Amino acid sequence: MQVALPYTIFAILATIINLGTQELVVGVYSGVYSLWLAMFMGTGTGLVTKYILDKKYIFKVSAESLQQDTFVFLLYSAMGVFTTAIFWGAEWLFDVLYQDRVMRYVGACIGLLIGYVTKYYLDKRYVFSRMEMN
């Protein structure tokens, strides 16, 4: 699989951005629902990063217009709903079970790993298959 290494590198980069964003959010706000806010914000930064990298370097496609790019990003995001549920569920479960920040991030990494592998196949089949190849 020719894309396995770059896809893995991009997934790791997006994970670092995601978890770094979470750390920033929790550092600024540690009140009620801080974990959920951190996961939401981290997911957003990781999502945008991964979309840009996947579109350009993994699937090697370009949008013909801003309208098409917006549609594809929304479709990409929609495909991520299921995989995000896996990621959030794993992170939350580890947080509840271990009540430890490091273990929470272990759960997040496990969830992201499962999610990214699943998302690759969803994106390949349903998201980028209709776009013009570079």
CNS distance restraints for C-alpha pairs under 8 A (distance, minus, plus):
assign (resid   3 and name CA) (resid   7 and name CA) 5.76 0.50 0.50
assign (resid   3 and name CA) (resid  58 and name CA) 6.28 0.50 0.50
assign (resid   4 and name CA) (resid   8 and name CA) 5.96 0.50 0.50
assign (resid   5 and name CA) (resid   9 and name CA) 6.18 0.50 0.50
assign (resid   6 and name CA) (resid  10 and name CA) 6.08 0.50 0.50
assign (resid   6 and name CA) (resid  57 and name CA) 8.00 0.50 0.50
assign (resid   6 and name CA) (resid  58 and name CA) 7.33 0.50 0.50
assign (resid   7 and name CA) (resid  11 and name CA) 6.03 0.50 0.50
assign (resid   7 and name CA) (resid  54 and name CA) 7.51 0.50 0.50
assign (resid   7 and name CA) (resid  58 and name CA) 6.65 0.50 0.50
assign (resid   8 and name CA) (resid  12 and name CA) 6.15 0.50 0.50
assign (resid   9 and name CA) (resid  13 and name CA) 6.17 0.50 0.50
assign (resid  10 and name CA) (resid  14 and name CA) 6.02 0.50 0.50
assign (resid  10 and name CA) (resid  50 and name CA) 6.69 0.50 0.50
assign (resid  10 and name CA) (resid  53 and name CA) 6.91 0.50 0.50
assign (resid  10 and name CA) (resid  54 and name CA) 7.86 0.50 0.50
assign (resid  11 and name CA) (resid  15 and name CA) 6.00 0.50 0.50
assign (resid  11 and name CA) (resid  50 and name CA) 7.05 0.50 0.50
assign (resid  11 and name CA) (resid 116 and name CA) 6.94 0.50 0.50
assign (resid  12 and name CA) (resid  16 and name CA) 6.18 0.50 0.50
assign (resid  13 and name CA) (resid  17 and name CA) 6.25 0.50 0.50
assign (resid  14 and name CA) (resid  18 and name CA) 5.93 0.50 0.50
assign (resid  14 and name CA) (resid  45 and name CA) 7.85 0.50 0.50
assign (resid  14 and name CA) (resid  46 and name CA) 4.71 0.50 0.50
assign (resid  14 and name CA) (resid  47 and name CA) 7.46 0.50 0.50
assign (resid  14 and name CA) (resid  49 and name CA) 6.12 0.50 0.50
assign (resid  14 and name CA) (resid  50 and name CA) 5.90 0.50 0.50
assign (resid  15 and name CA) (resid  19 and name CA) 6.01 0.50 0.50
assign (resid  15 and name CA) (resid  46 and name CA) 6.49 0.50 0.50
assign (resid  15 and name CA) (resid 109 and name CA) 7.44 0.50 0.50
assign (resid  15 and name CA) (resid 112 and name CA) 7.36 0.50 0.50
assign (resid  16 and name CA) (resid  20 and name CA) 5.75 0.50 0.50
assign (resid  17 and name CA) (resid  21 and name CA) 5.99 0.50 0.50
assign (resid  17 and name CA) (resid  42 and name CA) 7.16 0.50 0.50
assign (resid  17 and name CA) (resid  45 and name CA) 6.69 0.50 0.50
assign (resid  17 and name CA) (resid  46 and name CA) 5.84 0.50 0.50
assign (resid  18 and name CA) (resid  22 and name CA) 6.32 0.50 0.50
assign (resid  18 and name CA) (resid  39 and name CA) 7.97 0.50 0.50
assign (resid  18 and name CA) (resid  41 and name CA) 7.78 0.50 0.50
assign (resid  18 and name CA) (resid  42 and name CA) 4.06 0.50 0.50
assign (resid  18 and name CA) (resid  43 and name CA) 5.82 0.50 0.50
assign (resid  18 and name CA) (resid  44 and name CA) 7.73 0.50 0.50
assign (resid  18 and name CA) (resid  45 and name CA) 5.99 0.50 0.50
assign (resid  18 and name CA) (resid  46 and name CA) 4.80 0.50 0.50
assign (resid  19 and name CA) (resid  23 and name CA) 6.21 0.50 0.50
assign (resid  19 and name CA) (resid  42 and name CA) 6.11 0.50 0.50
assign (resid  19 and name CA) (resid 105 and name CA) 7.61 0.50 0.50
assign (resid  20 and name CA) (resid  24 and name CA) 6.29 0.50 0.50
assign (resid  20 and name CA) (resid  42 and name CA) 7.44 0.50 0.50
assign (resid  21 and name CA) (resid  25 and name CA) 6.18 0.50 0.50
assign (resid  21 and name CA) (resid  38 and name CA) 7.15 0.50 0.50
assign (resid  21 and name CA) (resid  41 and name CA) 6.71 0.50 0.50
assign (resid  21 and name CA) (resid  42 and name CA) 4.96 0.50 0.50
assign (resid  21 and name CA) (resid  45 and name CA) 7.29 0.50 0.50
assign (resid  22 and name CA) (resid  26 and name CA) 6.12 0.50 0.50
assign (resid  22 and name CA) (resid  38 and name CA) 4.44 0.50 0.50
assign (resid  22 and name CA) (resid  39 and name CA) 6.08 0.50 0.50
assign (resid  22 and name CA) (resid  41 and name CA) 6.77 0.50 0.50
assign (resid  22 and name CA) (resid  42 and name CA) 5.18 0.50 0.50
assign (resid  23 and name CA) (resid  27 and name CA) 5.93 0.50 0.50
assign (resid  23 and name CA) (resid  38 and name CA) 7.40 0.50 0.50
assign (resid  24 and name CA) (resid  28 and name CA) 6.28 0.50 0.50
assign (resid  25 and name CA) (resid  29 and name CA) 5.92 0.50 0.50
assign (resid  25 and name CA) (resid  34 and name CA) 7.66 0.50 0.50
assign (resid  25 and name CA) (resid  37 and name CA) 7.49 0.50 0.50
assign (resid  25 and name CA) (resid  38 and name CA) 5.34 0.50 0.50
assign (resid  25 and name CA) (resid  41 and name CA) 7.65 0.50 0.50
assign (resid  26 and name CA) (resid  30 and name CA) 5.30 0.50 0.50
assign (resid  26 and name CA) (resid  34 and name CA) 6.17 0.50 0.50
assign (resid  26 and name CA) (resid  35 and name CA) 7.15 0.50 0.50
assign (resid  26 and name CA) (resid  38 and name CA) 6.21 0.50 0.50
assign (resid  29 and name CA) (resid  34 and name CA) 6.29 0.50 0.50
assign (resid  30 and name CA) (resid  34 and name CA) 5.29 0.50 0.50
assign (resid  33 and name CA) (resid  37 and name CA) 6.19 0.50 0.50
assign (resid  34 and name CA) (resid  38 and name CA) 5.95 0.50 0.50
assign (resid  35 and name CA) (resid  39 and name CA) 6.10 0.50 0.50
assign (resid  36 and name CA) (resid  40 and name CA) 6.08 0.50 0.50
assign (resid  37 and name CA) (resid  41 and name CA) 6.14 0.50 0.50
assign (resid  38 and name CA) (resid  42 and name CA) 5.92 0.50 0.50
assign (resid  39 and name CA) (resid  43 and name CA) 5.90 0.50 0.50
assign (resid  39 and name CA) (resid  88 and name CA) 7.18 0.50 0.50
assign (resid  40 and name CA) (resid  44 and name CA) 6.31 0.50 0.50
assign (resid  41 and name CA) (resid  45 and name CA) 6.46 0.50 0.50
assign (resid  42 and name CA) (resid  46 and name CA) 6.05 0.50 0.50
assign (resid  43 and name CA) (resid  47 and name CA) 5.80 0.50 0.50
assign (resid  43 and name CA) (resid  84 and name CA) 7.82 0.50 0.50
assign (resid  44 and name CA) (resid  48 and name CA) 6.33 0.50 0.50
assign (resid  45 and name CA) (resid  49 and name CA) 6.24 0.50 0.50
assign (resid  46 and name CA) (resid  50 and name CA) 5.98 0.50 0.50
assign (resid  47 and name CA) (resid  51 and name CA) 6.02 0.50 0.50
assign (resid  47 and name CA) (resid  77 and name CA) 7.50 0.50 0.50
assign (resid  48 and name CA) (resid  52 and name CA) 6.31 0.50 0.50
assign (resid  49 and name CA) (resid  53 and name CA) 6.36 0.50 0.50
assign (resid  50 and name CA) (resid  54 and name CA) 5.79 0.50 0.50
assign (resid  51 and name CA) (resid  55 and name CA) 5.88 0.50 0.50
assign (resid  51 and name CA) (resid  73 and name CA) 7.24 0.50 0.50
assign (resid  51 and name CA) (resid  76 and name CA) 7.45 0.50 0.50
assign (resid  52 and name CA) (resid  56 and name CA) 6.25 0.50 0.50
assign (resid  53 and name CA) (resid  57 and name CA) 5.65 0.50 0.50
assign (resid  53 and name CA) (resid  58 and name CA) 7.03 0.50 0.50
assign (resid  54 and name CA) (resid  58 and name CA) 4.69 0.50 0.50
assign (resid  54 and name CA) (resid  59 and name CA) 6.00 0.50 0.50
assign (resid  54 and name CA) (resid  60 and name CA) 7.66 0.50 0.50
assign (resid  55 and name CA) (resid  59 and name CA) 5.34 0.50 0.50
assign (resid  55 and name CA) (resid  60 and name CA) 5.77 0.50 0.50
assign (resid  55 and name CA) (resid  61 and name CA) 5.70 0.50 0.50
assign (resid  55 and name CA) (resid  62 and name CA) 7.15 0.50 0.50
assign (resid  55 and name CA) (resid 128 and name CA) 7.61 0.50 0.50
assign (resid  56 and name CA) (resid  60 and name CA) 4.70 0.50 0.50
assign (resid  56 and name CA) (resid  61 and name CA) 5.95 0.50 0.50
assign (resid  56 and name CA) (resid  62 and name CA) 7.08 0.50 0.50
assign (resid  59 and name CA) (resid 124 and name CA) 7.51 0.50 0.50
assign (resid  59 and name CA) (resid 128 and name CA) 6.75 0.50 0.50
assign (resid  59 and name CA) (resid 133 and name CA) 7.63 0.50 0.50
assign (resid  60 and name CA) (resid 133 and name CA) 5.77 0.50 0.50
assign (resid  60 and name CA) (resid 134 and name CA) 5.56 0.50 0.50
assign (resid  61 and name CA) (resid 128 and name CA) 7.24 0.50 0.50
assign (resid  61 and name CA) (resid 131 and name CA) 6.04 0.50 0.50
assign (resid  61 and name CA) (resid 132 and name CA) 5.51 0.50 0.50
assign (resid  61 and name CA) (resid 133 and name CA) 4.41 0.50 0.50
assign (resid  61 and name CA) (resid 134 and name CA) 5.30 0.50 0.50
assign (resid  62 and name CA) (resid 131 and name CA) 6.83 0.50 0.50
assign (resid  62 and name CA) (resid 132 and name CA) 6.10 0.50 0.50
assign (resid  62 and name CA) (resid 133 and name CA) 6.70 0.50 0.50
assign (resid  62 and name CA) (resid 134 and name CA) 6.55 0.50 0.50
assign (resid  63 and name CA) (resid  68 and name CA) 5.83 0.50 0.50
assign (resid  63 and name CA) (resid  69 and name CA) 5.18 0.50 0.50
assign (resid  63 and name CA) (resid 131 and name CA) 6.75 0.50 0.50
assign (resid  63 and name CA) (resid 132 and name CA) 7.13 0.50 0.50
assign (resid  64 and name CA) (resid  68 and name CA) 6.40 0.50 0.50
assign (resid  64 and name CA) (resid  69 and name CA) 7.49 0.50 0.50
assign (resid  64 and name CA) (resid 132 and name CA) 7.88 0.50 0.50
assign (resid  65 and name CA) (resid  69 and name CA) 6.23 0.50 0.50
assign (resid  66 and name CA) (resid  70 and name CA) 5.98 0.50 0.50
assign (resid  67 and name CA) (resid  71 and name CA) 6.20 0.50 0.50
assign (resid  68 and name CA) (resid  72 and name CA) 6.08 0.50 0.50
assign (resid  69 and name CA) (resid  73 and name CA) 6.02 0.50 0.50
assign (resid  70 and name CA) (resid  74 and name CA) 6.16 0.50 0.50
assign (resid  71 and name CA) (resid  75 and name CA) 6.17 0.50 0.50
assign (resid  72 and name CA) (resid  76 and name CA) 5.92 0.50 0.50
assign (resid  72 and name CA) (resid 127 and name CA) 6.45 0.50 0.50
assign (resid  72 and name CA) (resid 128 and name CA) 7.54 0.50 0.50
assign (resid  73 and name CA) (resid  77 and name CA) 6.01 0.50 0.50
assign (resid  74 and name CA) (resid  78 and name CA) 6.06 0.50 0.50
assign (resid  75 and name CA) (resid  79 and name CA) 6.22 0.50 0.50
assign (resid  75 and name CA) (resid 127 and name CA) 6.22 0.50 0.50
assign (resid  76 and name CA) (resid  80 and name CA) 6.42 0.50 0.50
assign (resid  76 and name CA) (resid 123 and name CA) 6.69 0.50 0.50
assign (resid  76 and name CA) (resid 127 and name CA) 5.96 0.50 0.50
assign (resid  77 and name CA) (resid  81 and name CA) 6.68 0.50 0.50
assign (resid  79 and name CA) (resid  83 and name CA) 7.43 0.50 0.50
assign (resid  79 and name CA) (resid 119 and name CA) 6.99 0.50 0.50
assign (resid  79 and name CA) (resid 122 and name CA) 6.67 0.50 0.50
assign (resid  79 and name CA) (resid 123 and name CA) 7.17 0.50 0.50
assign (resid  80 and name CA) (resid  84 and name CA) 5.66 0.50 0.50
assign (resid  80 and name CA) (resid 119 and name CA) 6.65 0.50 0.50
assign (resid  81 and name CA) (resid  85 and name CA) 6.24 0.50 0.50
assign (resid  82 and name CA) (resid  86 and name CA) 6.60 0.50 0.50
assign (resid  83 and name CA) (resid  87 and name CA) 6.36 0.50 0.50
assign (resid  83 and name CA) (resid 112 and name CA) 7.84 0.50 0.50
assign (resid  83 and name CA) (resid 114 and name CA) 7.72 0.50 0.50
assign (resid  83 and name CA) (resid 115 and name CA) 4.45 0.50 0.50
assign (resid  83 and name CA) (resid 116 and name CA) 7.28 0.50 0.50
assign (resid  83 and name CA) (resid 118 and name CA) 7.01 0.50 0.50
assign (resid  83 and name CA) (resid 119 and name CA) 6.58 0.50 0.50
assign (resid  84 and name CA) (resid  88 and name CA) 5.92 0.50 0.50
assign (resid  84 and name CA) (resid 112 and name CA) 7.81 0.50 0.50
assign (resid  84 and name CA) (resid 115 and name CA) 6.75 0.50 0.50
assign (resid  85 and name CA) (resid  89 and name CA) 5.73 0.50 0.50
assign (resid  86 and name CA) (resid  90 and name CA) 6.14 0.50 0.50
assign (resid  86 and name CA) (resid 111 and name CA) 5.53 0.50 0.50
assign (resid  86 and name CA) (resid 112 and name CA) 7.58 0.50 0.50
assign (resid  86 and name CA) (resid 114 and name CA) 7.48 0.50 0.50
assign (resid  86 and name CA) (resid 115 and name CA) 6.30 0.50 0.50
assign (resid  87 and name CA) (resid  91 and name CA) 6.22 0.50 0.50
assign (resid  87 and name CA) (resid 107 and name CA) 7.89 0.50 0.50
assign (resid  87 and name CA) (resid 108 and name CA) 5.82 0.50 0.50
assign (resid  87 and name CA) (resid 109 and name CA) 7.75 0.50 0.50
assign (resid  87 and name CA) (resid 110 and name CA) 7.42 0.50 0.50
assign (resid  87 and name CA) (resid 111 and name CA) 3.79 0.50 0.50
assign (resid  87 and name CA) (resid 112 and name CA) 5.07 0.50 0.50
assign (resid  87 and name CA) (resid 114 and name CA) 7.69 0.50 0.50
assign (resid  87 and name CA) (resid 115 and name CA) 6.34 0.50 0.50
assign (resid  88 and name CA) (resid  92 and name CA) 5.91 0.50 0.50
assign (resid  88 and name CA) (resid 108 and name CA) 6.93 0.50 0.50
assign (resid  88 and name CA) (resid 111 and name CA) 7.05 0.50 0.50
assign (resid  89 and name CA) (resid  93 and name CA) 5.90 0.50 0.50
assign (resid  89 and name CA) (resid 111 and name CA) 7.42 0.50 0.50
assign (resid  90 and name CA) (resid  94 and name CA) 6.16 0.50 0.50
assign (resid  90 and name CA) (resid 107 and name CA) 5.00 0.50 0.50
assign (resid  90 and name CA) (resid 108 and name CA) 5.90 0.50 0.50
assign (resid  90 and name CA) (resid 110 and name CA) 7.01 0.50 0.50
assign (resid  90 and name CA) (resid 111 and name CA) 5.19 0.50 0.50
assign (resid  91 and name CA) (resid  95 and name CA) 6.17 0.50 0.50
assign (resid  91 and name CA) (resid 104 and name CA) 5.30 0.50 0.50
assign (resid  91 and name CA) (resid 105 and name CA) 6.48 0.50 0.50
assign (resid  91 and name CA) (resid 106 and name CA) 7.47 0.50 0.50
assign (resid  91 and name CA) (resid 107 and name CA) 4.42 0.50 0.50
assign (resid  91 and name CA) (resid 108 and name CA) 4.25 0.50 0.50
assign (resid  91 and name CA) (resid 109 and name CA) 7.88 0.50 0.50
assign (resid  91 and name CA) (resid 111 and name CA) 6.84 0.50 0.50
assign (resid  92 and name CA) (resid  96 and name CA) 6.18 0.50 0.50
assign (resid  92 and name CA) (resid 104 and name CA) 6.98 0.50 0.50
assign (resid  92 and name CA) (resid 107 and name CA) 7.62 0.50 0.50
assign (resid  93 and name CA) (resid  97 and name CA) 6.01 0.50 0.50
assign (resid  93 and name CA) (resid 104 and name CA) 7.85 0.50 0.50
assign (resid  93 and name CA) (resid 107 and name CA) 7.31 0.50 0.50
assign (resid  94 and name CA) (resid  98 and name CA) 5.76 0.50 0.50
assign (resid  94 and name CA) (resid  99 and name CA) 7.37 0.50 0.50
assign (resid  94 and name CA) (resid 103 and name CA) 6.09 0.50 0.50
assign (resid  94 and name CA) (resid 104 and name CA) 4.93 0.50 0.50
assign (resid  94 and name CA) (resid 106 and name CA) 7.57 0.50 0.50
assign (resid  94 and name CA) (resid 107 and name CA) 5.24 0.50 0.50
assign (resid  95 and name CA) (resid  99 and name CA) 4.89 0.50 0.50
assign (resid  95 and name CA) (resid 100 and name CA) 6.26 0.50 0.50
assign (resid  95 and name CA) (resid 101 and name CA) 7.08 0.50 0.50
assign (resid  95 and name CA) (resid 103 and name CA) 6.78 0.50 0.50
assign (resid  95 and name CA) (resid 104 and name CA) 4.59 0.50 0.50
assign (resid  95 and name CA) (resid 107 and name CA) 7.77 0.50 0.50
assign (resid  98 and name CA) (resid 103 and name CA) 6.42 0.50 0.50
assign (resid  98 and name CA) (resid 104 and name CA) 7.46 0.50 0.50
assign (resid  99 and name CA) (resid 103 and name CA) 7.61 0.50 0.50
assign (resid  99 and name CA) (resid 104 and name CA) 7.44 0.50 0.50
assign (resid 100 and name CA) (resid 104 and name CA) 6.12 0.50 0.50
assign (resid 101 and name CA) (resid 105 and name CA) 6.41 0.50 0.50
assign (resid 102 and name CA) (resid 106 and name CA) 6.34 0.50 0.50
assign (resid 103 and name CA) (resid 107 and name CA) 6.26 0.50 0.50
assign (resid 104 and name CA) (resid 108 and name CA) 6.25 0.50 0.50
assign (resid 105 and name CA) (resid 109 and name CA) 6.06 0.50 0.50
assign (resid 106 and name CA) (resid 110 and name CA) 6.27 0.50 0.50
assign (resid 107 and name CA) (resid 111 and name CA) 6.10 0.50 0.50
assign (resid 108 and name CA) (resid 112 and name CA) 5.97 0.50 0.50
assign (resid 109 and name CA) (resid 113 and name CA) 6.00 0.50 0.50
assign (resid 110 and name CA) (resid 114 and name CA) 6.37 0.50 0.50
assign (resid 111 and name CA) (resid 115 and name CA) 5.96 0.50 0.50
assign (resid 112 and name CA) (resid 116 and name CA) 5.83 0.50 0.50
assign (resid 113 and name CA) (resid 117 and name CA) 6.34 0.50 0.50
assign (resid 114 and name CA) (resid 118 and name CA) 6.31 0.50 0.50
assign (resid 115 and name CA) (resid 119 and name CA) 5.88 0.50 0.50
assign (resid 116 and name CA) (resid 120 and name CA) 6.09 0.50 0.50
assign (resid 117 and name CA) (resid 121 and name CA) 7.04 0.50 0.50
assign (resid 118 and name CA) (resid 122 and name CA) 6.51 0.50 0.50
assign (resid 119 and name CA) (resid 123 and name CA) 5.88 0.50 0.50
assign (resid 120 and name CA) (resid 124 and name CA) 6.02 0.50 0.50
assign (resid 121 and name CA) (resid 125 and name CA) 6.15 0.50 0.50
assign (resid 122 and name CA) (resid 126 and name CA) 5.74 0.50 0.50
assign (resid 122 and name CA) (resid 127 and name CA) 7.15 0.50 0.50
assign (resid 123 and name CA) (resid 127 and name CA) 4.62 0.50 0.50
assign (resid 123 and name CA) (resid 128 and name CA) 6.00 0.50 0.50
assign (resid 123 and name CA) (resid 129 and name CA) 7.86 0.50 0.50
assign (resid 124 and name CA) (resid 128 and name CA) 5.71 0.50 0.50
assign (resid 124 and name CA) (resid 129 and name CA) 6.03 0.50 0.50
assign (resid 125 and name CA) (resid 129 and name CA) 5.80 0.50 0.50
assign (resid 126 and name CA) (resid 130 and name CA) 7.93 0.50 0.50
